[in-house]
Amino acid sequence: MRKFLIALAVISISSNIIAQQGSNTKGWFLSAGLNAINSQGTKSPFNGMDEWAINVPISAAVELKWDSGLALEQSITINSFAEGDVIDGGTLTEDFSYLSFDTHVKYYFGKHIFPEVDWIDFYANSGVGFFSIENTNVSFNLGGGILFWLNRRQTIGIRAQVIGKLALDHSESGIDNNHFQTHIQAFIAL
């Protein structure tokens, strides 16, 4: 009988902890998915939709999120531009690889817009990045996204985001210039 009561107490405490964690609003998250780069020189993420770089569209990130809605994210993106792609109004005569490392501070504000909805969240982010196409450049990044939770515990989701990358040395950087990057990723709690 004593073992039964101890087991019942452990199950009760465990289920209480899990119930209180029903909304995974803090902790570590991993995301991985696809990206597309628009470097058309148009200053709009929607112009030249048929000419986006999606040749090796791999992106991944790790994020630490707090209850306050603030989060810190470190990401890596790999892609490439093929011969014949258009960058900043010029046609490429050879292939180029794209690599970026970005650090963002994010703020999730969806609960302020839709306080009763727990399956969707919105966020804004800003930060700095390091990217390379032909040469290297540092960028100031500004963007936002939407996160769709696929389960009630908010441990698995899909997110879509757009980031504008403003190159700090854009006047002399050639093709390593301002661009937009769009992501669609799986989002998983660790």
N, C-alpha and C positions, 0 to 999 in steps of 0.2 A: 504494500500500500504506500509506503514511504517513497519508493522509487517512482511510483505512478504520480504522486503529488509533485515530486521534483521535476519529472518530465512535463507535467501539465504546466508548472510554473515557467519552465524554460520556453515551452511553446507559446505560452501567453505573452511573455516578455518579447520574444522574437516577433510575433505577429503584431504587437503594438508598435515596435520599432519600424517594421516594414510599412504599417499603415501610416505612420507619421512621415515616412519618406515617400508617400504617394506621388508627390510632385518633386521631381529631381531638379531643383532649382539651383543647386550648387554642386561643385565637384569637378572632376577631370572628364573631358570629352575628347574624342578622336573623330576627325572627319576625313573622308577620302572621296575623290570623285574626279570629275572632268572640268576642264576650263577652256575658254576661248578668248583670244586676244584680238582687240580691235585697235590697230595703230594706223588709222587711215588719215590722220591729220585733220579730221573734221570737227574735233572737240565735241562729238556727240556719240554716245554708245549705240545709237540706232541707225546711223548712216552706214552704208556699205555692208549691210548684213551678209551679203553673199561673199565677202572677201575676208572673213575672219580666219585667223590662224587656229586650226584645230588638228594639227598633224600628229602631235604626241601629247595629247591633252591630259596630263596627270597632275593632280594637286592633292595635297594632304596637309593636315593641321592638327595641332594639339591645343586645347583650350582649358583654362582654369576659370571657372565661373563661381561667383559669390551670390549669396541671397539678395544682395542689394541690387542685382541686375547688372553689375559691372563684371567684365571678363577680360582676360588677357590671352591673346592667341599668338602662336608662332606657326607660320606656314611655309611650305615649299611648293613651288610650281615649276613644272617642266612642260615645254611645248616647243614648237619649231615653226619657222617660216620656210616655205619651199620656193624654189626658183619659180618666178612668175607671179608670186604673191605681191600685192601692193602694200607698201608701208609708206605712210606720209606722202602719198601721191606719186611715189616712184615704184617702178617694177623691179623686183629683185632679179639679179643675174646669177645668183647662187643660193644654196641653202644656208640657213642660219638657225642655230639652236637658241632657245630662250630658257633662262633659269632665273628664278627670283626667290628671295627669302624675305618675308614680311613679318613685322611685329605690329600687332594692332591692340588697341584698347577698345573694347566694345561696350555698348550699353543696350540692354534688352528693355524695351519700353512697351511691349505689346500688352502687358497687364494693365497699363494706364489707359489704353484705348479700349480694350475689350476685357474688363475685369472678370467676367463670368466664363470666358472662353479659355480652355486650357490646352487645346490641340494646335494652336497657332501662336507664334510670337514674332515680333519685329525687332530689329536691332540696327543701330548705327555704329560705324567703326571709323577710327582714324589711327594713323601710325606712320611708320617709316618702312621703307623697303630698300633692298639692294637687288638690282636686276642687271642682266647681261644679255645682249643680242649679238652685236658685233664687238662692242666695248662694254665697259661697266658704267653704271650710273646709280645714284641714290635718288629715291623718290619720296615725296610726301604723299600718303595715301588717304583717301576719303571715300567712304562708301556706305552701303547698307544692305540689308537682306531680310529674308523671311524664312522662318523655320516652321515646318509642319511636323508635329509629333505624331508618330504612328501607333503609340500605345499610351495608356493612361498613366503609367508610371514615369513617362517622359524620359525614357532611356534610349529610344531609337527614333530617329527622325530623318527628314530630307530637308536640306536647306538650299536656297538659291540666293546668290549675292552678286552685286556689281561693285567693283572697286575702280575708282579713277586714280591713276598713278601719275603724279605730276613730277617729272624729272627735274631735279635741282640744277643740273647743268644742261638744260635743253637747247640752248642756243648753239652749242658746238658739239653736240653729241651724235650727230648723224641720225642713224636709225634707232639709237637708244634714246628714245624721246618719250613724250607724254603718250599715254595709251590707257585704254579701258580693258579690264579683265572681268569676265563673267564666269561664275562657278555654279555647278550643281553637284552636291555631295551628299553622301550618307553621313549621318551624325549619330554617334554612339557613345553612351556613357561608359566610362571605364570603372 
